[in-house]
Amino acid sequence: MIRNLDPMSLVLGGACALALVGAPIAVMAQAPGQAGGAGPSSASSTGVGSATGPSSGPVGSATGGSGGSAAAGGTSASTLGVGGTSTSPTQSSSSLGVGGSAASANGGHVMSRSAVHGNNNLNGQAMAQAHEGGTFSKSHTHCKAGSSEGVNCRTKTMAHTPGSRPTMSTTTSDTPPA
């Protein structure tokens, strides 16, 4: 049982990315001052899920997750959440991991936080945002994992540059146990 999972942060000179290797999550963010200059806003998110096991009965498993990123001007923000459940006739287990990162090229404000809580049913959130004046990027992922409800994740992203409409994206991944 995982009660609190904090992502491991690494600063790299590349694009903002999130990677999952087994159960731990590695969050990689571009170093401040290295990001690209002002440009168009973008926001994207993706969700995945799968379930295995018998179509009825107490035995089964489910995995799922979602993640997304947003970028506007010299700001970017990304979040990711993944989880899994497994139930046998005698026991069940759930795991959940969330993480996020934010970057600002010109010394703007950045914030990211993530937490997982619960015992049998896990609930986790990751939030990340960066802003430079009126230009901002933000991403929020919320996931739940439990043996009875499976894995449910939702990611919302938004990017905005003053004088233009905000760019938004929402993705939901709902994987019941099978």
trRosetta pair geometry for C-beta under 8 A, 3 or more apart (Angstrom, degrees):
i j d omega theta_ij theta_ji phi_ij phi_ji
1 93 7.0 -131 -73 -143 66 86
1 94 7.5 35 -122 58 73 72
1 119 6.5 3 -168 -158 144 58
2 5 5.4 16 168 -51 128 111
2 23 7.8 178 -60 -179 148 125
2 95 5.4 64 12 -135 124 77
2 96 6.7 -159 76 45 120 63
2 97 7.5 -20 120 -70 161 78
2 116 6.4 16 122 104 100 145
2 122 7.2 28 74 -110 86 146
3 116 7.0 165 155 103 27 93
3 117 7.1 18 -174 -132 71 40
3 118 7.4 -166 -132 62 65 44
3 119 7.4 -2 -102 -91 96 55
4 115 6.6 -31 -137 -154 87 76
4 116 5.8 172 -118 62 35 81
4 117 7.3 22 -84 -83 79 55
5 24 7.9 -166 -163 -125 115 59
5 25 7.2 88 148 17 121 109
5 96 7.3 -170 19 96 136 63
5 97 5.0 -81 114 -117 155 77
5 98 7.3 123 79 32 109 63
5 114 7.9 -47 91 126 75 113
5 116 5.1 24 24 18 91 133
5 124 7.6 -16 46 -117 105 142
6 114 7.0 140 -129 79 54 99
7 25 4.7 -57 -115 95 95 107
7 26 7.1 133 -171 -130 93 15
7 27 4.3 55 149 -13 138 118
7 97 7.6 105 -81 179 85 100
7 98 7.6 -92 -45 106 111 44
7 99 3.2 80 -63 -118 147 127
7 100 7.5 160 17 19 152 40
7 114 6.1 48 -5 52 106 147
7 126 7.9 47 -20 -117 132 131
8 24 6.7 21 -1 171 119 119
8 25 7.3 168 23 90 77 57
8 26 5.3 -34 70 -116 103 66
8 27 6.8 165 74 24 46 77
9 27 5.3 -29 -102 76 64 103
9 28 7.9 144 -159 -94 52 31
9 29 6.8 -13 -159 9 98 110
9 101 7.0 136 -127 -99 100 111
10 26 6.4 4 3 -177 119 102
10 27 7.2 163 23 84 72 51
10 28 5.0 -25 70 -107 99 77
10 29 7.7 158 79 24 50 65
11 28 7.8 147 -106 -158 15 64
11 29 6.2 -34 -111 72 63 82
11 30 7.8 48 -160 173 71 13
11 31 5.0 72 178 -82 111 85
12 28 5.1 1 11 -172 124 111
12 29 7.4 144 32 70 76 32
12 30 6.7 -56 80 -101 69 47
12 31 7.3 -147 78 -28 21 87
13 30 6.9 57 -146 -145 26 77
13 31 5.9 -23 -91 13 64 114
13 34 5.5 -118 -140 -167 75 159
14 17 7.2 -16 107 0 112 116
14 28 7.5 7 64 144 104 126
14 30 6.3 -123 80 -96 34 91
15 30 6.2 -31 -138 -60 18 123
16 28 7.3 172 -151 101 45 72
16 29 5.6 5 -120 -131 90 58
16 30 5.3 -80 -61 -6 73 97
16 69 6.4 154 99 -140 117 138
16 71 7.9 168 34 -79 130 113
16 76 4.9 -175 3 121 150 137
16 77 8.0 -76 156 -101 164 6
16 78 5.2 171 142 -8 119 131
16 101 6.0 -165 -154 94 109 118
16 103 5.8 -153 -75 7 124 128
17 28 5.3 0 65 68 81 112
17 78 7.4 -48 -120 107 12 176
18 25 7.4 -13 -171 -172 97 105
18 26 7.9 160 -160 86 53 58
18 27 6.0 -18 -117 -118 81 67
18 28 7.2 -175 -91 31 34 77
18 67 5.8 -139 67 -161 145 149
18 69 8.0 -175 -5 -62 108 110
18 78 5.6 -159 -33 139 112 128
18 79 7.7 43 -65 167 155 12
18 80 4.1 170 150 -25 157 142
18 99 6.6 159 -138 87 117 107
18 100 7.9 -34 -89 -109 131 37
18 101 7.3 178 -77 13 91 109
19 25 7.8 154 85 -160 49 62
19 26 5.3 -13 69 65 96 100
19 28 6.8 28 7 1 104 115
20 25 5.8 -32 -108 -111 74 75
20 26 7.9 178 -94 26 26 73
20 65 7.8 72 -49 96 161 175
20 80 7.1 -150 -53 150 105 141
20 82 5.6 36 -111 6 156 156
20 97 7.4 138 -125 84 108 135
21 24 6.5 -14 72 70 84 84
21 26 6.4 19 14 0 110 113
23 95 6.2 -69 -132 172 109 149
23 97 6.7 147 179 -41 63 139
24 97 7.3 159 -146 -126 23 155
25 80 6.8 176 -151 90 133 119
25 82 7.5 157 -84 31 116 109
25 97 4.6 166 -29 155 120 129
25 98 7.5 -106 4 87 168 8
25 99 4.5 -174 123 -8 140 137
27 80 7.8 -174 -99 32 92 116
27 99 4.5 -142 -62 155 122 130
27 100 6.8 11 -130 71 143 10
27 101 4.8 159 169 -46 114 114
28 101 7.1 -92 80 -16 25 167
29 101 3.8 -153 -73 176 112 137
29 102 7.2 -2 -130 54 137 22
29 103 5.2 167 -178 -61 104 109
30 34 5.3 -137 169 84 101 109
30 35 5.3 113 106 -77 140 83
30 76 7.4 52 31 52 119 136
30 103 4.9 36 62 -122 88 170
31 34 4.6 63 70 6 87 130
31 103 7.7 73 88 -136 8 124
32 35 7.4 -32 -135 -5 38 103
32 103 6.2 -167 -84 -159 64 82
32 104 5.9 7 -126 69 103 65
32 105 6.9 171 -161 -118 61 23
32 107 6.8 88 171 -83 129 47
32 110 7.6 -133 -83 -12 119 143
33 105 6.3 107 -99 -163 18 56
33 106 7.9 100 -96 -88 56 29
33 107 7.7 36 -69 -53 86 75
34 105 7.3 -126 55 -123 29 83
35 74 5.4 124 94 -164 119 76
35 75 7.8 86 121 -82 163 14
35 76 6.5 -170 -135 2 142 116
35 103 5.4 146 -58 129 135 122
35 104 7.3 -119 24 165 145 12
35 105 3.7 -114 63 -76 103 101
36 39 6.3 -7 126 -6 122 131
36 74 7.1 -156 87 -115 49 66
36 105 7.0 -103 64 -77 28 149
37 73 7.8 -58 161 -172 46 57
37 74 6.2 -32 -142 -79 31 97
37 105 7.0 -149 -97 121 38 166
38 73 4.5 -21 -118 -135 76 70
38 74 6.3 -49 -69 -35 58 81
38 135 7.8 -99 -120 -112 97 164
38 161 7.7 101 -159 -128 99 134
39 71 7.9 6 72 131 106 109
39 73 7.1 161 32 -102 52 23
40 72 7.9 -69 142 -124 32 66
40 161 7.8 -113 -148 0 34 145
41 70 7.6 -4 -175 -175 88 90
41 71 7.0 177 -151 94 48 53
41 72 4.0 1 -110 -101 89 100
41 73 7.9 -3 -82 -15 78 65
41 137 7.9 -180 -144 -90 91 91
41 159 3.9 172 -167 116 103 114
41 160 6.3 30 -114 -88 154 16
41 161 5.3 -151 -50 -9 112 101
41 164 6.7 -178 4 97 127 137
41 166 7.5 -107 143 -152 162 42
41 167 4.4 171 120 8 114 126
42 70 6.8 -175 97 -149 55 51
42 71 5.2 6 54 53 92 89
42 72 7.5 178 22 -69 51 64
42 159 6.0 26 57 35 29 158
42 167 6.1 -64 -125 114 17 158
43 68 7.1 30 178 168 76 118
43 69 7.5 -158 -143 102 48 43
43 70 4.1 -1 -108 -109 84 94
43 71 7.8 -177 -74 22 51 53
43 137 7.8 179 -90 -143 90 88
43 157 4.1 174 -165 114 104 110
43 158 5.9 -4 -101 -106 153 18
43 159 4.8 -169 -56 2 97 100
43 167 4.5 169 7 120 107 96
43 168 5.8 -24 81 -123 158 16
43 169 4.4 -174 124 2 100 105
44 68 5.8 -162 104 -149 48 87
44 69 6.1 2 57 55 84 72
44 70 7.6 167 19 -80 53 55
44 157 6.7 -13 46 56 24 155
44 169 5.5 44 -117 21 22 175
45 66 6.3 31 171 172 105 105
45 67 6.6 -166 -150 105 74 33
45 68 2.8 -34 -98 -85 83 127
45 69 7.7 159 -81 12 60 43
45 139 7.8 155 -87 -141 106 106
45 155 4.2 -178 -152 98 134 119
45 156 7.3 -49 -49 -97 159 15
45 157 5.3 174 -50 -3 107 116
45 169 4.7 170 7 122 98 115
45 170 6.7 -11 47 -147 147 11
45 171 3.9 -155 114 4 112 120
46 66 6.5 -172 95 -149 42 70
46 67 6.1 -9 56 60 82 73
46 68 6.7 153 9 -80 58 73
46 155 7.8 1 42 49 35 144
46 171 5.9 -129 -106 -148 6 174
47 64 7.3 9 180 -177 90 97
47 65 7.0 -167 -148 102 61 41
47 66 3.8 -22 -100 -97 82 102
47 153 6.3 174 -131 84 104 104
47 155 7.0 -174 -71 17 91 107
47 171 4.4 -174 -27 154 106 112
47 172 6.2 -9 -67 99 167 17
47 173 3.2 -170 -178 -55 117 105
48 64 6.3 -174 99 -147 57 57
48 65 5.7 1 56 57 89 77
48 66 7.2 167 16 -82 60 53
48 173 6.1 -2 48 -125 25 149
49 62 7.2 -6 -170 -177 97 94
49 63 6.7 174 -149 97 53 55
49 64 3.4 4 -107 -108 90 104
49 65 7.4 164 -75 16 67 46
49 151 6.5 -174 -126 80 104 110
49 173 4.7 164 -41 -180 114 105
49 174 7.1 -38 -65 71 170 22
49 175 3.3 -167 -171 -62 126 123
50 62 7.3 175 93 -153 44 55
50 63 5.3 1 56 58 84 94
50 64 7.1 173 18 -73 49 70
50 175 6.6 -1 33 -140 18 144
51 60 6.8 12 -179 173 100 113
51 61 6.8 174 -153 93 61 53
51 62 4.4 -15 -105 -105 90 81
51 63 7.5 -178 -79 23 46 59
51 150 6.8 -39 -96 -131 122 129
51 175 5.4 176 -51 179 101 99
51 176 6.6 -3 -83 82 157 52
51 177 6.1 162 -144 -149 120 27
51 178 3.6 117 139 -8 117 112
52 60 7.0 175 93 -159 46 72
52 61 5.4 -3 59 60 84 99
52 62 7.9 178 21 -81 57 41
52 178 6.1 169 75 68 4 118
53 59 5.6 -158 -163 123 121 75
53 60 3.1 178 85 -120 158 68
53 61 5.5 136 -36 15 122 68
53 87 8.0 38 -123 58 166 85
53 177 6.9 -7 47 172 144 84
53 178 4.7 152 56 98 89 74
54 57 5.0 12 89 41 135 120
54 59 5.9 61 22 75 110 97
54 60 6.4 -108 46 -74 64 95
54 178 7.3 -177 75 144 29 72
55 178 6.4 -31 -107 -172 46 88
57 60 7.5 139 83 -33 79 101
58 87 6.1 -109 158 139 74 124
58 89 6.1 97 83 -110 120 54
59 87 6.0 -159 -130 103 35 83
59 88 5.8 22 -120 -133 95 37
59 89 6.0 -30 -67 -51 106 69
60 86 7.9 -146 109 -143 37 46
60 87 5.7 10 51 52 60 102
60 177 4.2 121 103 164 121 98
60 178 4.8 -172 -156 81 129 39
61 84 7.0 6 -178 -177 102 92
61 85 6.1 -177 -149 94 59 61
61 86 4.2 -2 -106 -105 108 70
61 87 6.9 -178 -76 19 58 65
61 177 6.4 -53 -137 -140 3 92
61 178 7.4 -30 56 48 45 77
62 84 6.9 -178 93 -148 51 54
62 85 5.1 13 49 47 87 99
62 150 3.9 -10 68 -144 169 94
62 151 5.2 -166 123 4 109 94
62 175 4.6 162 -174 126 114 105
62 176 6.5 -137 -92 124 152 19
62 177 4.5 -110 -24 -92 116 57
62 178 6.7 120 -77 1 89 76
63 82 7.5 7 -176 -176 91 93
63 83 7.1 -174 -146 96 55 47
63 84 4.3 -10 -102 -103 84 92
63 85 7.8 -168 -72 23 49 58
63 151 6.2 14 -163 9 19 154
63 175 6.7 -29 74 104 30 161
64 82 7.3 -170 103 -146 35 61
64 83 6.3 -10 62 59 71 82
64 84 7.8 149 17 -84 54 54
64 150 7.2 56 2 153 131 100
64 151 3.7 171 40 98 107 123
64 152 7.2 23 90 -76 145 20
64 153 5.8 -170 126 7 101 111
64 173 4.7 178 179 137 114 119
64 174 7.4 46 -172 -136 168 5
64 175 3.8 177 -52 9 133 130
65 80 7.0 25 170 180 121 79
65 81 5.5 -166 -149 101 87 56
65 82 3.3 -26 -85 -101 145 67
65 83 6.4 147 -78 12 84 62
65 143 6.9 -15 -123 -106 66 140
65 151 7.2 -37 -55 154 55 135
65 153 5.2 41 -145 3 33 166
65 173 6.3 9 74 71 17 156
66 80 7.7 -159 104 -144 39 51
66 81 6.2 6 54 56 67 90
66 141 6.2 -176 88 -136 89 109
66 143 7.5 176 33 -81 88 102
66 153 4.1 179 13 119 99 117
66 154 6.4 17 53 -117 153 10
66 155 4.3 -150 128 -11 114 111
66 171 5.0 180 -155 104 130 110
66 172 7.1 -66 -61 -128 159 17
66 173 4.6 178 -53 1 104 118
67 78 7.0 26 176 -180 101 91
67 79 6.3 -156 -143 101 71 51
67 80 3.6 -1 -106 -108 122 76
67 81 6.8 169 -75 19 74 54
67 141 6.4 -19 -107 -87 51 146
67 155 5.8 133 -131 -81 9 161
68 78 7.0 -159 103 -142 39 65
68 79 6.5 3 54 55 71 78
68 139 5.4 -171 90 -141 90 119
68 141 7.2 161 25 -71 89 101
68 155 4.2 153 0 143 115 133
68 156 7.5 -147 55 84 152 6
68 157 4.3 -130 133 -37 128 127
68 169 6.1 -171 -152 93 142 119
68 171 6.4 157 -60 21 123 120
69 76 6.5 5 -178 -175 106 98
69 77 6.8 174 -150 91 63 44
69 78 3.9 -17 -100 -97 95 92
69 79 8.0 165 -82 17 56 51
69 139 6.2 -44 -114 -71 33 150
69 157 6.5 41 95 -123 11 150
70 76 6.9 175 90 -149 50 56
70 77 5.4 -2 54 56 92 88
70 78 7.7 180 19 -75 57 54
70 137 4.2 178 106 -160 98 95
70 138 6.3 -6 54 49 144 30
70 139 5.5 178 7 -60 102 93
70 157 4.1 173 -50 178 109 108
70 158 5.9 6 -117 69 164 22
70 159 4.0 -174 178 -53 105 98
70 167 7.3 164 -143 89 103 100
70 169 7.6 -177 -82 28 97 106
71 75 6.8 175 -148 94 54 56
71 76 4.2 -8 -102 -103 89 90
71 77 7.9 178 -76 20 53 56
71 137 5.5 2 -104 -104 25 151
71 159 5.9 -4 64 -111 24 148
72 75 5.6 -5 64 59 72 99
72 135 5.3 -156 120 -171 108 93
72 136 6.6 25 59 72 130 25
72 137 5.1 173 19 -64 89 93
72 159 3.8 159 -39 180 109 102
72 160 5.9 -41 -76 53 177 24
72 161 4.9 -159 -175 -53 116 87
72 167 7.5 164 -75 32 112 113
73 105 7.8 -138 134 32 78 117
73 132 6.2 -123 110 53 141 123
73 135 3.9 14 8 177 147 154
73 161 5.7 138 -41 -104 99 105
74 104 6.2 67 119 -168 94 57
74 105 3.1 -98 -172 36 118 116
74 106 5.0 86 82 -8 158 96
74 108 7.2 146 90 -2 103 124
74 132 6.0 26 62 -1 101 155
74 135 7.4 77 35 111 68 143
75 102 7.5 -11 -170 -173 88 94
75 103 7.1 166 -152 89 45 56
75 104 5.2 -7 -104 -106 78 75
75 105 7.4 -113 -59 5 41 82
75 108 6.2 -48 -84 64 108 150
75 130 3.9 -177 -155 103 104 111
75 131 6.2 16 -105 -93 159 27
75 132 5.9 -163 -51 -1 112 98
75 135 5.9 165 6 129 124 97
75 136 6.0 -55 96 -141 166 30
75 137 4.3 179 121 9 104 107
75 159 7.7 171 88 -137 103 94
76 102 6.9 176 93 -151 54 53
76 103 5.0 4 55 53 94 95
76 130 6.4 19 49 35 32 141
76 137 5.3 -27 -122 84 22 164
77 100 7.1 11 -178 -180 85 110
77 101 7.4 -172 -146 96 50 46
77 102 4.3 -6 -105 -106 84 90
77 103 7.8 -172 -73 21 48 59
77 112 7.6 174 -143 -86 95 102
77 128 4.2 173 -162 113 100 98
77 129 5.3 -10 -93 -103 156 31
77 130 5.4 -175 -58 5 97 91
77 137 4.4 175 8 120 97 96
77 138 5.2 1 63 -118 162 25
77 139 4.5 -174 122 5 100 97
77 157 7.5 174 87 -139 98 94
78 100 6.2 -179 96 -149 53 69
78 101 5.6 2 56 54 94 81
78 102 7.7 180 22 -77 59 50
78 128 6.3 -10 54 67 36 151
78 139 5.6 21 -128 34 16 163
79 98 7.2 1 -176 -174 98 92
79 99 7.1 180 -149 96 61 40
79 100 3.8 -19 -101 -97 79 109
79 114 7.8 159 -140 -87 101 115
79 126 4.2 162 -152 104 112 112
79 127 6.8 -15 -85 -99 144 19
79 128 5.4 178 -62 12 92 107
79 139 4.2 -173 3 124 100 111
79 140 6.3 46 20 -119 162 9
79 141 4.0 -165 129 -5 120 109
79 155 6.3 -180 83 -133 104 106
79 157 8.0 -172 29 -83 98 92
80 98 6.9 174 92 -149 53 52
80 99 5.7 -7 58 60 93 80
80 100 7.0 169 17 -79 64 60
80 126 6.9 -9 49 60 42 159
80 141 6.3 -150 10 -14 0 170
80 155 8.0 -5 -104 -95 34 137
81 96 7.2 -2 -172 -173 95 90
81 97 7.0 176 -147 93 54 49
81 98 4.2 -7 -103 -104 90 88
81 99 7.9 161 -79 18 55 53
81 124 6.1 165 -136 96 120 114
81 126 6.1 -174 -63 11 96 116
81 141 4.2 -179 -13 146 112 127
81 142 7.2 -74 -16 82 167 6
81 143 3.7 -170 155 -28 139 132
81 153 4.9 -179 90 -135 115 125
81 155 7.3 -178 21 -70 103 99
82 96 7.5 177 94 -148 43 50
82 97 5.6 -4 59 58 83 92
82 98 8.0 171 21 -78 53 51
82 143 7.4 -66 -6 -117 8 167
82 153 7.5 -22 -92 -67 31 157
83 94 6.9 4 -178 -178 108 91
83 95 6.2 180 -150 94 65 55
83 96 4.0 -6 -105 -104 109 77
83 97 7.2 172 -79 19 62 58
83 122 6.8 -176 -132 79 132 126
83 124 7.6 165 -70 28 120 126
83 143 5.4 164 -21 161 126 131
83 144 7.6 -97 24 103 171 22
83 145 3.5 -143 170 -68 143 137
83 151 4.3 174 83 -128 107 118
83 153 7.0 165 13 -56 107 112
84 94 7.1 177 93 -151 49 53
84 95 5.2 5 53 53 88 95
84 96 7.9 -171 23 -71 52 53
84 145 6.8 20 43 -151 20 141
84 151 6.6 -25 -88 -61 27 139
85 92 7.0 2 -175 -178 94 103
85 93 7.2 175 -151 92 54 48
85 94 4.6 -13 -103 -104 83 84
85 95 7.9 -174 -75 22 44 60
85 145 5.6 -178 -54 -179 99 93
85 146 6.4 20 -98 110 142 15
85 147 5.0 176 -173 -94 124 49
85 150 6.0 -141 32 -132 136 38
85 151 6.3 -171 -6 -48 101 88
85 177 5.9 -76 91 -84 125 113
86 92 6.7 177 93 -152 50 62
86 93 5.4 -1 56 56 92 87
86 94 7.8 -180 21 -78 60 45
86 147 7.6 -47 70 -111 25 94
87 91 7.7 -155 -146 106 53 40
87 92 4.1 -9 -108 -107 79 103
87 147 4.5 106 -73 -159 116 113
87 177 6.4 32 14 -164 123 155
88 91 5.6 16 52 53 101 67
88 92 7.1 -171 24 -77 60 55
92 120 7.5 57 89 -153 115 96
92 147 3.6 10 175 -95 148 155
93 147 7.5 87 35 -72 19 112
94 120 7.0 91 15 -180 127 43
94 121 7.2 41 38 -115 167 31
94 122 5.3 -165 121 -1 124 113
94 145 4.5 159 -174 128 117 103
94 146 5.6 -36 -81 -106 159 32
94 147 6.1 -120 -54 -45 106 72
95 122 7.4 20 -162 3 12 163
95 145 6.8 -45 70 116 29 158
96 116 5.2 163 94 -137 106 133
96 122 4.1 -175 9 118 136 141
96 123 7.9 68 100 -18 169 6
96 124 4.9 179 139 -6 124 133
96 143 5.7 176 -156 110 117 122
96 144 7.8 -44 -107 -155 150 16
96 145 4.4 -175 -69 18 111 131
96 151 7.9 168 -98 -127 95 101
97 116 7.1 -60 -105 -51 32 146
97 124 7.3 -134 -169 150 6 174
98 114 4.7 -164 107 -161 97 120
98 115 7.6 -16 65 51 124 24
98 116 6.2 152 17 -63 103 95
98 124 4.1 177 -11 145 129 122
98 125 6.3 147 141 102 169 8
98 126 3.9 -162 160 -36 107 109
98 141 6.0 -174 -144 94 109 114
98 143 6.0 -175 -74 24 113 119
99 114 5.3 -88 -106 -18 38 172
99 126 5.5 4 65 -117 4 148
100 112 4.5 -158 100 -155 98 114
100 113 7.6 -3 54 48 120 26
100 114 5.7 153 13 -57 93 115
100 126 4.0 155 -27 163 110 111
100 127 6.3 -140 38 77 167 15
100 128 3.6 -157 155 -35 122 118
100 139 6.4 -176 -139 86 121 108
100 141 7.1 176 -70 21 112 108
101 112 5.6 -33 -112 -74 26 167
101 128 5.8 23 67 -129 14 154
102 110 4.2 176 104 -157 111 99
102 111 6.4 17 36 53 152 37
102 112 5.1 178 2 -52 99 105
102 128 4.2 -179 -48 177 98 99
102 129 5.8 -6 -105 71 151 15
102 130 4.1 170 175 -47 110 98
102 137 7.3 167 -139 87 96 100
102 138 8.0 -8 -105 -110 126 54
103 110 6.5 11 -102 -107 17 144
103 130 6.1 -37 68 -74 26 161
104 107 6.6 -79 115 60 115 7
104 108 3.6 -131 -164 53 148 94
104 109 6.9 87 -32 48 161 23
104 110 5.2 -148 -7 -54 107 104
104 130 4.5 -173 -62 -171 92 120
104 131 7.5 -32 -98 51 130 19
104 132 5.7 146 -156 -55 117 103
105 108 7.8 31 45 9 50 103
105 132 7.8 -41 51 -47 74 151
106 132 5.5 65 63 -126 110 147
107 132 7.8 93 72 -112 53 108
108 130 5.9 93 96 175 120 86
108 131 5.5 -142 170 99 129 36
108 132 3.3 -99 -77 -78 136 77
108 133 7.5 -91 -112 0 117 58
108 135 7.9 -98 -95 78 160 94
109 130 7.0 173 91 -150 52 52
109 131 5.6 -6 58 57 95 81
109 132 7.8 171 20 -76 65 47
110 128 7.9 -7 -172 -170 86 84
110 129 7.4 -179 -147 95 49 48
110 130 4.6 -8 -104 -104 81 90
111 127 7.6 -9 118 116 98 96
111 128 7.0 180 96 -145 57 46
111 129 5.5 1 57 56 94 84
111 130 7.7 177 23 -77 60 50
112 126 7.4 3 -172 -176 92 86
112 127 6.8 -176 -143 96 52 54
112 128 3.9 3 -106 -107 97 88
112 129 7.7 166 -76 18 62 49
113 126 7.4 -170 96 -145 43 51
113 127 5.7 2 55 55 80 91
113 128 8.0 171 19 -76 46 59
114 124 7.1 25 -177 -180 89 100
114 125 6.8 -157 -138 100 59 50
114 126 3.9 -2 -104 -106 107 83
114 127 7.4 175 -76 20 63 56
115 124 6.5 -159 100 -140 45 72
115 125 6.4 5 53 53 77 78
116 122 5.8 0 -176 -173 105 110
116 123 7.2 158 -155 81 58 39
116 124 3.8 -21 -101 -92 79 111
117 122 7.3 154 81 -153 35 62
117 123 5.5 -24 65 64 84 90
117 124 7.2 157 16 -82 59 58
118 121 5.3 -95 -170 92 139 53
118 122 4.2 -175 66 -109 131 40
118 123 5.1 114 -38 10 128 79
118 146 8.0 -90 159 -79 148 101
120 146 6.3 57 134 -138 75 99
120 147 7.0 -61 179 12 94 104
121 144 6.8 0 176 -172 95 98
121 145 7.4 175 -158 88 54 44
121 146 3.6 -9 -115 -89 81 131
121 148 7.7 -42 -86 37 110 98
121 149 7.3 48 -128 26 115 116
122 143 7.9 0 112 113 97 92
122 144 6.8 162 87 -156 59 48
122 145 4.7 -3 56 58 106 91
122 146 6.7 177 20 -65 63 72
123 143 7.6 170 -153 92 39 53
123 144 5.3 -7 -104 -106 70 81
124 142 7.5 170 92 -153 50 46
124 143 5.0 -7 62 61 95 94
124 144 7.8 175 23 -80 67 38
124 145 8.0 6 8 7 107 101
125 140 7.2 -13 -168 -170 98 86
125 141 6.9 164 -153 89 51 56
125 142 4.9 -8 -105 -105 87 74
125 143 7.6 178 -78 23 42 65
126 139 8.0 -7 112 113 93 94
126 140 7.3 171 89 -151 55 43
126 141 4.8 6 52 54 97 100
127 138 7.5 -6 -171 -171 84 99
127 139 7.4 172 -149 90 44 55
127 140 4.9 2 -108 -110 81 83
127 141 7.9 -161 -70 28 46 60
128 138 6.8 175 94 -148 52 58
128 139 5.2 1 58 55 94 93
128 140 7.9 -172 27 -74 58 49
129 136 6.5 5 -175 -176 102 109
129 137 6.7 177 -148 92 58 52
129 138 3.7 -5 -104 -105 99 95
129 139 7.4 179 -75 22 62 55
130 136 6.7 174 91 -149 48 65
130 137 5.3 5 53 53 90 93
130 138 7.6 -178 23 -75 51 61
131 134 7.8 -52 -170 -168 108 7
131 135 6.6 161 -154 89 66 51
131 136 3.7 -17 -100 -100 97 98
131 137 7.6 -177 -76 23 60 54
132 135 5.1 -10 64 65 85 104
132 136 7.6 175 24 -78 52 57
133 162 7.5 -54 123 -22 108 130
134 160 7.4 -83 154 120 77 105
134 161 7.6 82 111 -166 91 35
134 162 3.9 53 104 -58 138 115
135 160 6.8 -165 -140 98 44 64
135 161 5.1 9 -114 -115 95 64
135 162 6.6 -82 -61 -8 70 83
136 158 7.9 19 105 109 96 94
136 159 7.3 -162 99 -144 52 47
136 160 5.6 10 53 52 80 95
137 157 7.8 -9 -172 -172 82 93
137 158 7.4 177 -150 94 43 53
137 159 4.7 -1 -108 -108 81 86
137 160 7.9 -176 -75 23 46 60
138 157 7.1 176 94 -150 51 53
138 158 5.4 0 57 57 89 90
138 159 7.9 176 22 -78 55 49
139 155 6.8 -5 -172 -171 95 99
139 156 7.3 170 -151 89 49 49
139 157 4.6 -8 -105 -106 83 86
139 158 7.9 -178 -76 23 47 58
140 155 7.0 164 86 -151 47 53
140 156 5.1 -5 58 57 96 92
140 157 7.8 -179 22 -77 61 45
141 153 6.5 -3 -172 -171 97 101
141 154 7.1 170 -149 87 53 45
141 155 4.5 -14 -99 -99 85 86
142 153 7.1 167 87 -150 45 55
142 154 5.3 -7 57 57 90 92
143 151 7.0 -11 -169 -170 104 87
143 152 6.8 163 -152 89 56 51
143 153 4.1 -10 -102 -101 92 88
143 154 7.7 179 -76 20 52 56
144 149 6.8 -11 122 96 117 134
144 151 7.3 171 88 -149 54 43
144 152 4.9 2 53 56 96 97
144 153 7.7 -169 24 -71 55 52
145 150 7.5 -66 -138 141 60 33
145 151 4.8 0 -105 -106 86 80
145 152 7.8 -170 -72 26 48 60
146 149 4.9 45 64 36 105 93
146 150 7.4 -4 64 24 61 19
147 177 6.7 21 -174 -53 49 155
148 177 7.4 -99 -153 12 13 130
149 152 6.7 -43 141 -14 113 115
149 176 6.9 -80 -176 -121 43 74
149 177 7.7 103 98 -8 13 96
150 174 7.4 85 92 176 125 61
150 175 4.9 -141 160 103 128 63
150 176 4.2 -160 -15 -133 148 26
150 177 4.6 -162 -80 -34 88 64
151 173 7.3 -14 117 118 96 102
151 174 7.9 -180 95 -148 54 33
151 175 4.8 5 58 57 89 105
152 172 7.6 -11 -169 -172 83 91
152 173 7.1 171 -150 92 39 60
152 174 4.8 11 -116 -115 88 74
152 175 7.4 -166 -73 29 50 60
153 172 7.3 168 91 -154 51 48
153 173 4.7 3 57 55 94 103
154 170 7.0 -5 -173 -171 96 91
154 171 7.0 172 -150 89 52 50
154 172 4.7 -10 -103 -105 88 78
154 173 7.6 -168 -73 24 44 64
155 169 7.9 -1 111 110 92 92
155 170 7.2 172 89 -149 52 46
155 171 5.1 1 54 55 94 95
156 168 7.3 -13 -171 -167 87 97
156 169 7.3 168 -152 88 45 52
156 170 4.9 -6 -104 -104 79 84
157 168 6.8 164 88 -152 58 50
157 169 4.8 1 53 54 101 95
157 170 7.8 -169 23 -73 64 44
158 166 5.5 -3 -167 176 103 122
158 167 7.0 153 -153 81 51 52
158 168 4.8 -8 -101 -102 83 82
158 169 7.9 -172 -71 23 47 62
159 166 6.9 157 77 -161 39 72
159 167 4.8 -11 58 58 92 103
160 164 7.3 -178 -158 79 62 86
160 166 4.2 -35 -86 -105 103 84
160 167 7.3 -176 -74 20 52 68
161 164 5.1 29 71 35 90 118
